[in-house]
Amino acid sequence: MCLSGNYSAFSRLFYFFSNLDLRVQDYVQTINSPCLLKIMIIITYLGSPWVFVILSALTSSYLWFRGKKLETIFLNVTLFSTWGIMEGLKHLFKCGRPAGQALTMARGYSFPSGHAMLSLAFYGFLAALLLKYGGRGNKQAWLGAVALYILVLLIGLSRIYLNVHYLSDVMAGCLFGILILILSLKAMKLVQNRL
């Protein structure tokens, strides 16, 4: 977790998360295995920026040709606004990455986790579309949405396992990601109701 030199009303909460970060980091080092490392590297790539660009292009093409133009626009607005906000937050907080060896490449600052933030916003948007157009009673749509949220969780865990983020980085990334997702979905619904 990012350390701050001045004490505030949040100091107890800050130190609680700092200690939790270090405990989780210590625990993760005890479950290290070559097989699990390979799995986590594959999972973490599913939250990489270039994967989102490819998936966004493919999903956008599919939605556009299915006549879901508003959904196409909001999918991309959600992804790229999340990306911009994430970069802004990283430069605002300027937190360093965890000590020790990183088990995958990671650039820039640590807080919040960009993988967690982008994954929740993007895959969460896809899950919302599945539930909306698949029908709430549709078992396949529900399974698809659950699978996407499990993927988001695994991507967050992979960042901790690979020692490029603290738990608090991932939690903050998920929090910011879900806030942007909720705002995007509400904005899309508002626009749809006015059209």
Secondary structure as the mmCIF struct_conf table of DSSP 4:
data_model
#
loop_
_struct_conf.conf_type_id
_struct_conf.id
_struct_conf.beg_label_comp_id
_struct_conf.beg_label_asym_id
_struct_conf.beg_label_seq_id
_struct_conf.end_label_comp_id
_struct_conf.end_label_asym_id
_struct_conf.end_label_seq_id
BEND BEND1 GLY A 5 ASN A 6
TURN_TY1_P TURN_TY1_P1 ALA A 9 PHE A 10
HELX_RH_AL_P HELX_RH_AL_P1 SER A 11 THR A 30
TURN_TY1_P TURN_TY1_P2 ILE A 31 ILE A 31
HELX_RH_AL_P HELX_RH_AL_P2 PRO A 34 TYR A 45
TURN_TY1_P TURN_TY1_P3 LEU A 46 GLY A 47
BEND BEND2 SER A 48 SER A 48
HELX_RH_AL_P HELX_RH_AL_P3 PRO A 49 PHE A 65
TURN_TY1_P TURN_TY1_P4 ARG A 66 GLY A 67
HELX_RH_AL_P HELX_RH_AL_P4 LYS A 69 PHE A 93
HELX_LH_PP_P HELX_LH_PP_P1 CYS A 95 PRO A 98
BEND BEND3 ALA A 99 GLY A 100
BEND BEND4 LEU A 103 THR A 104
BEND BEND5 GLY A 108 GLY A 108
BEND BEND6 PHE A 111 PRO A 112
HELX_RH_AL_P HELX_RH_AL_P5 GLY A 114 GLY A 134
TURN_TY1_P TURN_TY1_P5 ARG A 136 GLY A 137
HELX_RH_AL_P HELX_RH_AL_P6 LYS A 139 TYR A 161
TURN_TY1_P TURN_TY1_P6 LEU A 162 ASN A 163
BEND BEND7 VAL A 164 HIS A 165
HELX_RH_AL_P HELX_RH_AL_P7 LEU A 167 ARG A 194
#
